[in-house]
C-alpha cells in the first residue's frame, strides 16, 4: 500500500475512534466538544473577516496611490503641453 492509502486509513481510524468516544461520553463532555467546535468556528470566521478587511484596506491604498500617480502624470503632461 502507498503512503496515501495508509494515511487515509489512519485518518478513517482516528475518525471512527473519535466518533466512538463522543458517542460514549457524558452529556457534559458532549457539550464541551460542541462548545470547542463552535468557538473554533467563530474564531475562523473572525480571522477570515479580518483578512478580508486587511485586503480591502490594501486594495484601497493601492488604488489611492495609483490615482495619485495618474494625477501627477496628467499634470506633467498638461504642463509640458502648455510650455510648447
N, CA, C and O atoms as a GROMACS GRO file, in nm:
protein
  336
    1UNK      N    1   0.084  -0.119   0.000
    1UNK     CA    2   0.000   0.000   0.000
    1UNK      C    3   0.088   0.124   0.000
    1UNK      O    4   0.196   0.126   0.059
    2UNK      N    5   0.039   0.227  -0.067
    2UNK     CA    6   0.113   0.351  -0.072
    2UNK      C    7   0.092   0.434   0.053
    2UNK      O    8   0.008   0.404   0.138
    3UNK      N    9   0.171   0.538   0.063
    3UNK     CA   10   0.160   0.626   0.179
    3UNK      C   11   0.024   0.694   0.187
    3UNK      O   12  -0.028   0.716   0.296
    4UNK      N   13  -0.033   0.727   0.072
    4UNK     CA   14  -0.164   0.794   0.073
    4UNK      C   15  -0.271   0.701   0.128
    4UNK      O   16  -0.358   0.744   0.204
    5UNK      N   17  -0.264   0.574   0.090
    5UNK     CA   18  -0.364   0.478   0.138
    5UNK      C   19  -0.349   0.457   0.288
    5UNK      O   20  -0.449   0.452   0.360
    6UNK      N   21  -0.227   0.445   0.335
    6UNK     CA   22  -0.204   0.426   0.479
    6UNK      C   23  -0.250   0.549   0.556
    6UNK      O   24  -0.311   0.538   0.663
    7UNK      N   25  -0.222   0.665   0.502
    7UNK     CA   26  -0.263   0.788   0.568
    7UNK      C   27  -0.414   0.800   0.573
    7UNK      O   28  -0.470   0.842   0.674
    8UNK      N   29  -0.480   0.763   0.465
    8UNK     CA   30  -0.626   0.768   0.460
    8UNK      C   31  -0.687   0.668   0.558
    8UNK      O   32  -0.784   0.700   0.628
    9UNK      N   33  -0.630   0.549   0.564
    9UNK     CA   34  -0.679   0.450   0.661
    9UNK      C   35  -0.659   0.498   0.804
    9UNK      O   36  -0.746   0.479   0.889
   10UNK      N   37  -0.546   0.560   0.832
   10UNK     CA   38  -0.521   0.613   0.966
   10UNK      C   39  -0.621   0.723   0.999
   10UNK      O   40  -0.671   0.731   1.111
   11UNK      N   41  -0.649   0.809   0.901
   11UNK     CA   42  -0.745   0.918   0.923
   11UNK      C   43  -0.885   0.864   0.949
   11UNK      O   44  -0.955   0.913   1.038
   12UNK      N   45  -0.927   0.763   0.873
   12UNK     CA   46  -1.058   0.700   0.894
   12UNK      C   47  -1.062   0.633   1.032
   12UNK      O   48  -1.163   0.641   1.102
   13UNK      N   49  -0.954   0.569   1.069
   13UNK     CA   50  -0.948   0.505   1.201
   13UNK      C   51  -0.959   0.606   1.314
   13UNK      O   52  -1.029   0.582   1.412
   14UNK      N   53  -0.889   0.718   1.300
   14UNK     CA   54  -0.898   0.822   1.403
   14UNK      C   55  -1.038   0.881   1.409
   14UNK      O   56  -1.089   0.911   1.516
   15UNK      N   57  -1.100   0.897   1.293
   15UNK     CA   58  -1.238   0.947   1.289
   15UNK      C   59  -1.333   0.851   1.358
   15UNK      O   60  -1.420   0.893   1.434
   16UNK      N   61  -1.317   0.722   1.332
   16UNK     CA   62  -1.402   0.622   1.396
   16UNK      C   63  -1.380   0.621   1.547
   16UNK      O   64  -1.476   0.610   1.623
   17UNK      N   65  -1.256   0.631   1.589
   17UNK     CA   66  -1.227   0.635   1.732
   17UNK      C   67  -1.288   0.758   1.798
   17UNK      O   68  -1.346   0.749   1.907
   18UNK      N   69  -1.277   0.873   1.732
   18UNK     CA   70  -1.334   0.996   1.787
   18UNK      C   71  -1.487   0.985   1.795
   18UNK      O   72  -1.547   1.028   1.893
   19UNK      N   73  -1.549   0.928   1.691
   19UNK     CA   74  -1.695   0.910   1.691
   19UNK      C   75  -1.738   0.818   1.806
   19UNK      O   76  -1.834   0.847   1.877
   20UNK      N   77  -1.666   0.708   1.823
   20UNK     CA   78  -1.699   0.614   1.930
   20UNK      C   79  -1.686   0.679   2.067
   20UNK      O   80  -1.771   0.664   2.154
   21UNK      N   81  -1.575   0.753   2.083
   21UNK     CA   82  -1.552   0.819   2.212
   21UNK      C   83  -1.660   0.925   2.239
   21UNK      O   84  -1.705   0.939   2.353
   22UNK      N   85  -1.701   0.998   2.135
   22UNK     CA   86  -1.805   1.100   2.151
   22UNK      C   87  -1.938   1.036   2.188
   22UNK      O   88  -2.009   1.084   2.276
   23UNK      N   89  -1.972   0.927   2.120
   23UNK     CA   90  -2.100   0.860   2.146
   23UNK      C   91  -2.106   0.802   2.287
   23UNK      O   92  -2.214   0.793   2.346
   24UNK      N   93  -1.992   0.762   2.342
   24UNK     CA   94  -1.989   0.702   2.475
   24UNK      C   95  -1.958   0.801   2.586
   24UNK      O   96  -1.941   0.761   2.701
   25UNK      N   97  -1.951   0.929   2.553
   25UNK     CA   98  -1.920   1.029   2.656
   25UNK      C   99  -2.048   1.081   2.720
   25UNK      O  100  -2.158   1.059   2.670
   26UNK      N  101  -2.030   1.149   2.832
   26UNK     CA  102  -2.145   1.202   2.905
   26UNK      C  103  -2.198   1.327   2.834
   26UNK      O  104  -2.132   1.381   2.745
   27UNK      N  105  -2.316   1.371   2.874
   27UNK     CA  106  -2.378   1.490   2.813
   27UNK      C  107  -2.290   1.613   2.836
   27UNK      O  108  -2.280   1.700   2.750
   28UNK      N  109  -2.227   1.619   2.954
   28UNK     CA  110  -2.140   1.734   2.984
   28UNK      C  111  -2.018   1.736   2.893
   28UNK      O  112  -1.978   1.842   2.844
   29UNK      N  113  -1.959   1.620   2.870
   29UNK     CA  114  -1.844   1.611   2.780
   29UNK      C  115  -1.883   1.643   2.636
   29UNK      O  116  -1.808   1.708   2.563
   30UNK      N  117  -2.002   1.596   2.594
   30UNK     CA  118  -2.050   1.628   2.460
   30UNK      C  119  -2.068   1.779   2.443
   30UNK      O  120  -2.033   1.835   2.339
   31UNK      N  121  -2.121   1.844   2.546
   31UNK     CA  122  -2.141   1.988   2.538
   31UNK      C  123  -2.006   2.061   2.530
   31UNK      O  124  -1.995   2.161   2.460
   32UNK      N  125  -1.906   2.010   2.600
   32UNK     CA  126  -1.772   2.070   2.592
   32UNK      C  127  -1.716   2.060   2.450
   32UNK      O  128  -1.655   2.155   2.400
   33UNK      N  129  -1.737   1.946   2.387
   33UNK     CA  130  -1.691   1.927   2.249
   33UNK      C  131  -1.764   2.023   2.156
   33UNK      O  132  -1.701   2.086   2.071
   34UNK      N  133  -1.895   2.033   2.172
   34UNK     CA  134  -1.974   2.125   2.089
   34UNK      C  135  -1.928   2.269   2.108
   34UNK      O  136  -1.918   2.345   2.011
   35UNK      N  137  -1.899   2.306   2.232
   35UNK     CA  138  -1.852   2.443   2.260
   35UNK      C  139  -1.717   2.469   2.193
   35UNK      O  140  -1.694   2.577   2.139
   36UNK      N  141  -1.629   2.369   2.197
   36UNK     CA  142  -1.498   2.385   2.132
   36UNK      C  143  -1.514   2.404   1.982
   36UNK      O  144  -1.447   2.489   1.923
   37UNK      N  145  -1.602   2.325   1.919
   37UNK     CA  146  -1.625   2.338   1.775
   37UNK      C  147  -1.685   2.475   1.742
   37UNK      O  148  -1.643   2.540   1.646
   38UNK      N  149  -1.782   2.518   1.821
   38UNK     CA  150  -1.844   2.647   1.796
   38UNK      C  151  -1.744   2.760   1.814
   38UNK      O  152  -1.744   2.856   1.736
   39UNK      N  153  -1.659   2.750   1.915
   39UNK     CA  154  -1.557   2.851   1.940
   39UNK      C  155  -1.457   2.856   1.824
   39UNK      O  156  -1.418   2.963   1.779
   40UNK      N  157  -1.416   2.738   1.777
   40UNK     CA  158  -1.323   2.732   1.664
   40UNK      C  159  -1.387   2.790   1.539
   40UNK      O  160  -1.320   2.860   1.463
   41UNK      N  161  -1.514   2.762   1.517
   41UNK     CA  162  -1.585   2.814   1.401
   41UNK      C  163  -1.593   2.967   1.408
   41UNK      O  164  -1.570   3.036   1.309
   42UNK      N  165  -1.627   3.019   1.526
   42UNK     CA  166  -1.634   3.164   1.543
   42UNK      C  167  -1.499   3.230   1.520
   42UNK      O  168  -1.491   3.335   1.456
   43UNK      N  169  -1.393   3.168   1.573
   43UNK     CA  170  -1.259   3.223   1.554
   43UNK      C  171  -1.219   3.221   1.407
   43UNK      O  172  -1.155   3.314   1.358
   44UNK      N  173  -1.257   3.116   1.335
   44UNK     CA  174  -1.226   3.106   1.193
   44UNK      C  175  -1.297   3.214   1.114
   44UNK      O  176  -1.239   3.275   1.025
   45UNK      N  177  -1.425   3.238   1.146
   45UNK     CA  178  -1.500   3.345   1.078
   45UNK      C  179  -1.438   3.482   1.109
   45UNK      O  180  -1.425   3.566   1.020
   46UNK      N  181  -1.402   3.502   1.234
   46UNK     CA  182  -1.342   3.629   1.275
   46UNK      C  183  -1.210   3.650   1.201
   46UNK      O  184  -1.184   3.760   1.152
   47UNK      N  185  -1.128   3.547   1.193
   47UNK     CA  186  -0.999   3.555   1.125
   47UNK      C  187  -1.019   3.583   0.977
   47UNK      O  188  -0.947   3.664   0.919
   48UNK      N  189  -1.116   3.517   0.916
   48UNK     CA  190  -1.146   3.539   0.775
   48UNK      C  191  -1.191   3.681   0.747
   48UNK      O  192  -1.151   3.742   0.648
   49UNK      N  193  -1.276   3.734   0.835
   49UNK     CA  194  -1.322   3.871   0.819
   49UNK      C  195  -1.208   3.971   0.836
   49UNK      O  196  -1.203   4.072   0.765
   50UNK      N  197  -1.116   3.944   0.929
   50UNK     CA  198  -1.001   4.033   0.947
   50UNK      C  199  -0.913   4.033   0.822
   50UNK      O  200  -0.865   4.138   0.780
   51UNK      N  201  -0.892   3.916   0.764
   51UNK     CA  202  -0.810   3.908   0.642
   51UNK      C  203  -0.879   3.983   0.529
   51UNK      O  204  -0.814   4.054   0.452
   52UNK      N  205  -1.010   3.967   0.518
   52UNK     CA  206  -1.084   4.036   0.412
   52UNK      C  207  -1.076   4.187   0.430
   52UNK      O  208  -1.058   4.260   0.333
   53UNK      N  209  -1.089   4.234   0.554
   53UNK     CA  210  -1.078   4.377   0.580
   53UNK      C  211  -0.939   4.430   0.547
   53UNK      O  212  -0.926   4.538   0.489
   54UNK      N  213  -0.836   4.356   0.584
   54UNK     CA  214  -0.699   4.398   0.553
   54UNK      C  215  -0.677   4.403   0.403
   54UNK      O  216  -0.615   4.496   0.352
   55UNK      N  217  -0.728   4.304   0.332
   55UNK     CA  218  -0.714   4.302   0.186
   55UNK      C  219  -0.785   4.421   0.123
   55UNK      O  220  -0.733   4.483   0.031
   56UNK      N  221  -0.903   4.453   0.173
   56UNK     CA  222  -0.976   4.569   0.121
   56UNK      C  223  -0.901   4.699   0.149
   56UNK      O  224  -0.898   4.788   0.065
   57UNK      N  225  -0.840   4.709   0.267
   57UNK     CA  226  -0.763   4.829   0.301
   57UNK      C  227  -0.642   4.843   0.210
   57UNK      O  228  -0.612   4.953   0.163
   58UNK      N  229  -0.572   4.734   0.186
   58UNK     CA  230  -0.456   4.737   0.098
   58UNK      C  231  -0.498   4.774  -0.044
   58UNK      O  232  -0.432   4.855  -0.109
   59UNK      N  233  -0.608   4.716  -0.091
   59UNK     CA  234  -0.657   4.747  -0.225
   59UNK      C  235  -0.694   4.894  -0.236
   59UNK      O  236  -0.666   4.959  -0.337
   60UNK      N  237  -0.755   4.947  -0.133
   60UNK     CA  238  -0.791   5.089  -0.132
   60UNK      C  239  -0.667   5.178  -0.133
   60UNK      O  240  -0.663   5.278  -0.205
   61UNK      N  241  -0.566   5.142  -0.055
   61UNK     CA  242  -0.442   5.219  -0.054
   61UNK      C  243  -0.372   5.214  -0.189
   61UNK      O  244  -0.320   5.316  -0.236
   62UNK      N  245  -0.371   5.099  -0.252
   62UNK     CA  246  -0.309   5.086  -0.384
   62UNK      C  247  -0.385   5.170  -0.485
   62UNK      O  248  -0.324   5.237  -0.569
   63UNK      N  249  -0.517   5.168  -0.478
   63UNK     CA  250  -0.597   5.249  -0.570
   63UNK      C  251  -0.572   5.397  -0.549
   63UNK      O  252  -0.563   5.473  -0.645
   64UNK      N  253  -0.561   5.440  -0.424
   64UNK     CA  254  -0.532   5.581  -0.394
   64UNK      C  255  -0.396   5.622  -0.451
   64UNK      O  256  -0.384   5.728  -0.511
   65UNK      N  257  -0.296   5.537  -0.432
   65UNK     CA  258  -0.162   5.567  -0.486
   65UNK      C  259  -0.165   5.571  -0.638
   65UNK      O  260  -0.102   5.657  -0.699
   66UNK      N  261  -0.237   5.478  -0.700
   66UNK     CA  262  -0.247   5.476  -0.846
   66UNK      C  263  -0.313   5.604  -0.896
   66UNK      O  264  -0.268   5.663  -0.995
   67UNK      N  265  -0.419   5.647  -0.829
   67UNK     CA  266  -0.485   5.772  -0.868
   67UNK      C  267  -0.393   5.891  -0.850
   67UNK      O  268  -0.391   5.983  -0.933
   68UNK      N  269  -0.315   5.890  -0.742
   68UNK     CA  270  -0.220   5.999  -0.716
   68UNK      C  271  -0.115   6.006  -0.828
   68UNK      O  272  -0.087   6.115  -0.880
   69UNK      N  273  -0.058   5.894  -0.864
   69UNK     CA  274   0.042   5.892  -0.971
   69UNK      C  275  -0.019   5.930  -1.105
   69UNK      O  276   0.045   5.997  -1.186
   70UNK      N  277  -0.141   5.887  -1.128
   70UNK     CA  278  -0.210   5.921  -1.253
   70UNK      C  279  -0.230   6.073  -1.261
   70UNK      O  280  -0.207   6.133  -1.366
   71UNK      N  281  -0.272   6.133  -1.150
   71UNK     CA  282  -0.293   6.278  -1.149
   71UNK      C  283  -0.162   6.352  -1.168
   71UNK      O  284  -0.158   6.453  -1.239
   72UNK      N  285  -0.054   6.305  -1.105
   72UNK     CA  286   0.077   6.368  -1.123
   72UNK      C  287   0.122   6.358  -1.268
   72UNK      O  288   0.175   6.455  -1.323
   73UNK      N  289   0.103   6.243  -1.328
   73UNK     CA  290   0.142   6.225  -1.467
   73UNK      C  291   0.059   6.315  -1.558
   73UNK      O  292   0.112   6.375  -1.652
   74UNK      N  293  -0.070   6.325  -1.531
   74UNK     CA  294  -0.156   6.411  -1.612
   74UNK      C  295  -0.115   6.557  -1.597
   74UNK      O  296  -0.115   6.632  -1.695
   75UNK      N  297  -0.081   6.598  -1.475
   75UNK     CA  298  -0.035   6.736  -1.453
   75UNK      C  299   0.094   6.762  -1.528
   75UNK      O  300   0.112   6.869  -1.587
   76UNK      N  301   0.184   6.665  -1.528
   76UNK     CA  302   0.310   6.680  -1.600
   76UNK      C  303   0.286   6.693  -1.750
   76UNK      O  304   0.348   6.775  -1.817
   77UNK      N  305   0.195   6.613  -1.802
   77UNK     CA  306   0.163   6.620  -1.945
   77UNK      C  307   0.100   6.755  -1.977
   77UNK      O  308   0.133   6.816  -2.079
   78UNK      N  309   0.010   6.801  -1.893
   78UNK     CA  310  -0.056   6.931  -1.917
   78UNK      C  311   0.046   7.045  -1.913
   78UNK      O  312   0.040   7.136  -1.996
   79UNK      N  313   0.139   7.042  -1.818
   79UNK     CA  314   0.243   7.147  -1.811
   79UNK      C  315   0.333   7.142  -1.932
   79UNK      O  316   0.374   7.246  -1.984
   80UNK      N  317   0.365   7.021  -1.979
   80UNK     CA  318   0.450   7.007  -2.096
   80UNK      C  319   0.380   7.061  -2.220
   80UNK      O  320   0.443   7.123  -2.305
   81UNK      N  321   0.250   7.040  -2.231
   81UNK     CA  322   0.175   7.089  -2.344
   81UNK      C  323   0.162   7.241  -2.342
   81UNK      O  324   0.163   7.306  -2.446
   82UNK      N  325   0.149   7.296  -2.221
   82UNK     CA  326   0.138   7.441  -2.208
   82UNK      C  327   0.268   7.511  -2.246
   82UNK      O  328   0.266   7.622  -2.298
   83UNK      N  329   0.379   7.446  -2.219
   83UNK     CA  330   0.508   7.509  -2.247
   83UNK      C  331   0.541   7.503  -2.396
   83UNK      O  332   0.633   7.571  -2.440
   84UNK      N  333   0.470   7.424  -2.473
   84UNK     CA  334   0.501   7.413  -2.617
   84UNK      C  335   0.435   7.525  -2.693
   84UNK      O  336   0.448   7.533  -2.815
   0.00000   0.00000   0.00000
